[in-house]
Amino acid sequence: MLSETERRFREDLLEWGEENLREYPWREPDRTLYEVFVAEFFLTQTPAENVAAVYPGFLERFPTLDEIAETSEDELVEAIEPLGFQNMRAEALKQIASTHDHLPTEPESLIELPRVGRYVANATLCFARGDRLPVLDRNVGRVYNRVLRDAWPETEADKLTFTKRLVPDDAQAYNLSLLDFGALVCQTEPLCEQCFANEGTV
């Protein structure tokens, strides 16, 4: 059960998202689980604009895990180099492709893959399949902490439980709105004059 403040936050956030979501190639409709996974894997510690510049070419060159399994690690490094962390990323992708014909469809199984954490697993399954899973990173935590204030828990386990409770059935729209609100408005230096929560609605 949501509090009135939480319910209004969720409604206002979804309304904000209807007008303000950013467009990226991995957000196009009908992206496969693999295609979304590649994007989320690359987006870790890398600006979205940098990933957008590499993403289409990478998928053209490696459209499935099979192609990654069959290529050399040096070729993967070359393809990923503009993003940084290329050796680590290439090694992890090679390991995944060498042991899996298809990506797991359960978050706990995805998390067990090399260099895949809770955020990448949940984001992949939410944005590719619509699974009702929370996406929680530092930016999302900043939004919740500022807008919901005292309700935001202190421990990581409680934060995950808290965020899962707020995710509605339309998890994709909610999580995309949450990510973009944190990136565009509730930044490290927040644009409070643009925040719906600063208008007395939350």
KOLPA-622325 format. One record per residue (C-alpha): residue number from 1; residue in three letters; x, y, z. Coordinates in steps of 0.25 Angstrom, whole numbers. Layout:
N
ATOM seq type    c1    c2    c3
ATOM NUM  ALA     X     Y     Z
...
This chain:
202
ATOM seq type    c1    c2    c3
ATOM   1  MET     0     0     0
ATOM   2  LEU     5    14    -4
ATOM   3  SER     5    26     4
ATOM   4  GLU    -2    38    -2
ATOM   5  THR    11    45    -4
ATOM   6  GLU    17    33   -11
ATOM   7  ARG     4    31   -20
ATOM   8  ARG     5    46   -24
ATOM   9  PHE    19    45   -27
ATOM  10  ARG    17    33   -36
ATOM  11  GLU     6    39   -43
ATOM  12  ASP    13    52   -45
ATOM  13  LEU    26    45   -50
ATOM  14  LEU    18    37   -60
ATOM  15  GLU    11    50   -65
ATOM  16  TRP    25    57   -66
ATOM  17  GLY    30    45   -74
ATOM  18  GLU    19    46   -84
ATOM  19  GLU    25    59   -89
ATOM  20  ASN    40    58   -86
ATOM  21  LEU    46    44   -88
ATOM  22  ARG    59    44   -96
ATOM  23  GLU    60    36  -109
ATOM  24  TYR    71    26  -111
ATOM  25  PRO    73    14  -120
ATOM  26  TRP    71     4  -110
ATOM  27  ARG    58     9  -106
ATOM  28  GLU    52     7  -119
ATOM  29  PRO    40    -3  -119
ATOM  30  ASP    42   -18  -120
ATOM  31  ARG    56   -18  -116
ATOM  32  THR    61   -32  -112
ATOM  33  LEU    66   -36   -99
ATOM  34  TYR    80   -37  -104
ATOM  35  GLU    79   -23  -110
ATOM  36  VAL    74   -17   -98
ATOM  37  PHE    84   -24   -90
ATOM  38  VAL    96   -19   -98
ATOM  39  ALA    91    -5   -96
ATOM  40  GLU    90    -6   -81
ATOM  41  PHE   103   -14   -80
ATOM  42  PHE   110    -2   -87
ATOM  43  LEU   102     9   -80
ATOM  44  THR   109     5   -67
ATOM  45  GLN   119    17   -64
ATOM  46  THR   117    22   -78
ATOM  47  PRO   109    34   -83
ATOM  48  ALA    97    30   -91
ATOM  49  GLU   102    39  -103
ATOM  50  ASN   115    31  -104
ATOM  51  VAL   107    18  -104
ATOM  52  ALA    98    23  -114
ATOM  53  ALA   109    26  -124
ATOM  54  VAL   115    11  -123
ATOM  55  TYR   102     3  -120
ATOM  56  PRO    96     2  -135
ATOM  57  GLY   109    -2  -141
ATOM  58  PHE   112   -12  -130
ATOM  59  LEU    99   -19  -132
ATOM  60  GLU   101   -19  -147
ATOM  61  ARG   114   -26  -145
ATOM  62  PHE   109   -35  -133
ATOM  63  PRO    94   -37  -135
ATOM  64  THR    94   -49  -125
ATOM  65  LEU   102   -56  -114
ATOM  66  ASP   106   -66  -125
ATOM  67  GLU   114   -55  -132
ATOM  68  ILE   121   -51  -120
ATOM  69  ALA   125   -65  -116
ATOM  70  GLU   131   -67  -130
ATOM  71  THR   139   -55  -131
ATOM  72  SER   152   -52  -124
ATOM  73  GLU   153   -44  -111
ATOM  74  ASP   162   -34  -119
ATOM  75  GLU   151   -31  -128
ATOM  76  LEU   142   -29  -117
ATOM  77  VAL   152   -19  -110
ATOM  78  GLU   153   -11  -123
ATOM  79  ALA   138   -10  -125
ATOM  80  ILE   136    -6  -110
ATOM  81  GLU   149     3  -109
ATOM  82  PRO   141    17  -111
ATOM  83  LEU   133    14   -98
ATOM  84  GLY   145    11   -89
ATOM  85  PHE   147    -1   -80
ATOM  86  GLN   148    -9   -93
ATOM  87  ASN   157   -20   -88
ATOM  88  MET   148   -23   -76
ATOM  89  ARG   135   -22   -84
ATOM  90  ALA   140   -31   -95
ATOM  91  GLU   145   -41   -86
ATOM  92  ALA   132   -42   -79
ATOM  93  LEU   124   -42   -92
ATOM  94  LYS   132   -53   -97
ATOM  95  GLN   130   -61   -84
ATOM  96  ILE   115   -59   -85
ATOM  97  ALA   114   -63  -100
ATOM  98  SER   123   -75   -98
ATOM  99  THR   114   -81   -87
ATOM 100  HIS   100   -77   -91
ATOM 101  ASP    93   -78  -104
ATOM 102  HIS    82   -69   -99
ATOM 103  LEU    82   -59   -88
ATOM 104  PRO    75   -63   -75
ATOM 105  THR    61   -58   -73
ATOM 106  GLU    61   -58   -58
ATOM 107  PRO    68   -46   -50
ATOM 108  GLU    75   -55   -40
ATOM 109  SER    81   -63   -52
ATOM 110  LEU    85   -51   -60
ATOM 111  ILE    92   -45   -48
ATOM 112  GLU   101   -57   -47
ATOM 113  LEU   107   -54   -61
ATOM 114  PRO   121   -47   -61
ATOM 115  ARG   120   -32   -59
ATOM 116  VAL   105   -32   -58
ATOM 117  GLY    99   -26   -45
ATOM 118  ARG    85   -24   -40
ATOM 119  TYR    83   -11   -47
ATOM 120  VAL    87   -17   -61
ATOM 121  ALA    79   -29   -59
ATOM 122  ASN    66   -22   -54
ATOM 123  ALA    67   -11   -65
ATOM 124  THR    69   -22   -76
ATOM 125  LEU    57   -30   -72
ATOM 126  CYS    48   -18   -69
ATOM 127  PHE    51   -10   -82
ATOM 128  ALA    52   -23   -91
ATOM 129  ARG    40   -30   -85
ATOM 130  GLY    32   -21   -76
ATOM 131  ASP    36   -28   -64
ATOM 132  ARG    31   -21   -51
ATOM 133  LEU    45   -19   -45
ATOM 134  PRO    51    -7   -39
ATOM 135  VAL    63     0   -45
ATOM 136  LEU    72     6   -34
ATOM 137  ASP    85    14   -36
ATOM 138  ARG    91    26   -30
ATOM 139  ASN    83    36   -38
ATOM 140  VAL    70    29   -35
ATOM 141  GLY    73    28   -20
ATOM 142  ARG    76    43   -21
ATOM 143  VAL    62    46   -26
ATOM 144  TYR    55    37   -16
ATOM 145  ASN    64    43    -5
ATOM 146  ARG    60    58    -9
ATOM 147  VAL    46    56   -12
ATOM 148  LEU    41    46    -2
ATOM 149  ARG    51    51     9
ATOM 150  ASP    49    43    22
ATOM 151  ALA    42    31    15
ATOM 152  TRP    55    28     8
ATOM 153  PRO    62    16    16
ATOM 154  GLU    76    15    20
ATOM 155  THR    80     1    16
ATOM 156  GLU    82    -4     2
ATOM 157  ALA    73   -16     5
ATOM 158  ASP    62    -7    10
ATOM 159  LYS    64     3    -2
ATOM 160  LEU    62    -9   -12
ATOM 161  THR    49   -13    -5
ATOM 162  PHE    44     1    -4
ATOM 163  THR    46     4   -19
ATOM 164  LYS    40    -9   -23
ATOM 165  ARG    27    -6   -16
ATOM 166  LEU    26     7   -24
ATOM 167  VAL    28     1   -37
ATOM 168  PRO    14     1   -44
ATOM 169  ASP     9    -9   -54
ATOM 170  ASP    14    -1   -65
ATOM 171  ALA    28    -2   -60
ATOM 172  GLN    35     2   -73
ATOM 173  ALA    29    16   -74
ATOM 174  TYR    31    18   -59
ATOM 175  ASN    46    14   -59
ATOM 176  LEU    49    21   -71
ATOM 177  SER    42    34   -65
ATOM 178  LEU    50    32   -52
ATOM 179  LEU    63    31   -60
ATOM 180  ASP    61    42   -69
ATOM 181  PHE    56    51   -57
ATOM 182  GLY    69    49   -50
ATOM 183  ALA    77    52   -62
ATOM 184  LEU    70    64   -67
ATOM 185  VAL    64    71   -54
ATOM 186  CYS    68    64   -41
ATOM 187  GLN    83    65   -44
ATOM 188  THR    94    66   -35
ATOM 189  GLU    92    81   -36
ATOM 190  PRO    76    80   -37
ATOM 191  LEU    68    89   -46
ATOM 192  CYS    57    91   -35
ATOM 193  GLU    49   101   -43
ATOM 194  GLN    46    90   -53
ATOM 195  CYS    42    80   -42
ATOM 196  PHE    28    76   -41
ATOM 197  ALA    31    73   -26
ATOM 198  ASN    34    87   -24
ATOM 199  GLU    20    92   -28
ATOM 200  GLY    13    86   -16
ATOM 201  THR     9    73   -23
ATOM 202  VAL    17    64   -14
